[in-house]
Amino acid sequence: MNLRRICDERSEVPCDIRIVDVTENPREAEELRILATPMLIRESPLPLRRVIGDLSDMEKVFEALELHELRSDGK
């Protein structure tokens, strides 16, 4: 999974990845306010960040989720 690889390579803090199938778990999707797919949500640290739509460019996804700020060396 590209997201797992990016998190492992670029973040010094552990990243928990949870996949929610909106057809199998509509209640959970509603609780998370998943209105469109695909969607990635960074829940912590606050503020919450969401990326909706094209996830093919993982560098842009990484930047949109502001995961670069989680590194202590700023890389």
Secondary structure as UniProt FT lines:
FT   HELIX           2..10
FT   TURN            22..24
FT   HELIX           26..31
FT   TURN            32..33
FT   STRAND          39..42
FT   STRAND          49..52
FT   HELIX           58..64
FT   TURN            65..66
FT   HELIX           67..70
FT   TURN            72..73
//
